[in-house]
């Protein structure tokens, strides 16, 4: 199983008076561009996910929508409440497994949780938190027969600039 983890793109500032809560922060134009670059990189690599899960927060949902418009799946992203920061890492993996055993998955979320998720999947050590820039994506390969924390293989991590034409 290939798991592609992406941090949302640059979002509107928390202090913007139009924002009444962190969950409603949306992507800036820069953020949309960052995510589009990462999505193009994934497309160039031939990534065709069977499943996309996103945090319910606006900026992560927008990120997942941009990615799924480029590479799929056709039904777009589904929400996982565990992908918010502070969510259950085991819950994220359980949400993936609720959809059978997808061969390829995209997960869109936030720091520090996406970094902790890498540590959890690759080494069963969330505290090994891997830093992500906005719009950055990484790939973790998990065994198809037993996607167990600590058995993942961190294969690739790429900032959005790698997806440029």
BELZIBEL-V446263 format. One record per pair of residues at least 12 apart in sequence whose C-alpha atoms are under 6 Angstrom apart, sorted by sequence separation. I is the first residue (numbers start at 1). J is the second residue. D is the distance in Angstrom with one decimal. If there is no record, write none. Layout:
i & j & d
I & J & D
I & J & D
This chain:
i & j & d
140 & 152 & 5.9
141 & 153 & 5.0
12 & 25 & 5.7
116 & 129 & 4.4
140 & 153 & 5.3
12 & 26 & 5.8
115 & 129 & 4.6
140 & 154 & 4.5
11 & 26 & 5.4
115 & 130 & 4.3
140 & 155 & 5.7
11 & 27 & 4.1
12 & 28 & 5.7
115 & 131 & 5.5
139 & 155 & 5.5
10 & 27 & 5.7
11 & 28 & 5.1
139 & 156 & 5.2
10 & 28 & 5.9
138 & 156 & 5.4
138 & 157 & 4.0
137 & 157 & 5.8
10 & 31 & 3.9
137 & 158 & 5.5
9 & 31 & 4.0
136 & 158 & 5.9
48 & 71 & 5.5
50 & 73 & 5.6
56 & 79 & 5.7
136 & 159 & 4.4
49 & 73 & 5.7
53 & 77 & 5.2
55 & 79 & 5.8
136 & 160 & 5.5
9 & 34 & 5.9
52 & 77 & 4.6
53 & 78 & 4.8
54 & 79 & 4.9
55 & 80 & 5.5
85 & 110 & 5.9
124 & 149 & 5.0
135 & 160 & 5.9
9 & 35 & 5.7
53 & 79 & 5.5
54 & 80 & 5.7
55 & 81 & 5.8
83 & 109 & 5.4
124 & 150 & 4.0
53 & 80 & 5.9
123 & 150 & 3.9
39 & 67 & 5.0
43 & 71 & 5.9
55 & 83 & 4.6
85 & 113 & 4.9
121 & 149 & 4.4
122 & 150 & 4.7
55 & 84 & 5.2
120 & 149 & 5.7
121 & 150 & 5.1
122 & 151 & 5.7
122 & 152 & 4.0
121 & 152 & 5.2
122 & 153 & 5.5
26 & 58 & 5.6
27 & 59 & 5.3
26 & 59 & 4.6
23 & 57 & 4.6
24 & 58 & 5.3
25 & 59 & 5.9
64 & 108 & 5.8
60 & 108 & 5.7
60 & 109 & 5.5
8 & 60 & 5.0
50 & 102 & 5.7
52 & 105 & 5.6
54 & 107 & 5.7
50 & 104 & 5.5
51 & 105 & 4.9
52 & 106 & 4.5
53 & 107 & 5.0
54 & 108 & 4.6
55 & 109 & 5.4
8 & 63 & 5.4
49 & 104 & 4.5
52 & 107 & 5.9
49 & 105 & 5.1
35 & 135 & 4.9
3 & 104 & 5.9
4 & 105 & 6.0
5 & 106 & 5.9
7 & 108 & 5.8
8 & 109 & 6.0
34 & 135 & 5.2
1 & 103 & 4.6
2 & 104 & 4.6
3 & 105 & 4.8
4 & 106 & 4.7
5 & 107 & 4.8
6 & 108 & 4.9
7 & 109 & 5.2
1 & 104 & 5.6
3 & 106 & 6.0
7 & 110 & 5.4
38 & 160 & 4.8
41 & 163 & 4.2
37 & 160 & 5.3
40 & 163 & 5.6
10 & 134 & 5.6
9 & 134 & 4.6
38 & 163 & 5.4
8 & 134 & 5.7
9 & 135 & 4.3
34 & 160 & 5.4
37 & 163 & 4.7
7 & 134 & 5.6
8 & 135 & 5.3
37 & 164 & 5.9
7 & 135 & 5.2
7 & 136 & 5.7
6 & 136 & 5.6
6 & 137 & 4.3
5 & 137 & 5.5
5 & 138 & 5.4
4 & 138 & 5.5
4 & 139 & 4.5
3 & 139 & 5.6
3 & 140 & 5.1
2 & 140 & 5.9
2 & 141 & 4.6
1 & 141 & 5.7
1 & 142 & 5.1
1 & 144 & 5.2
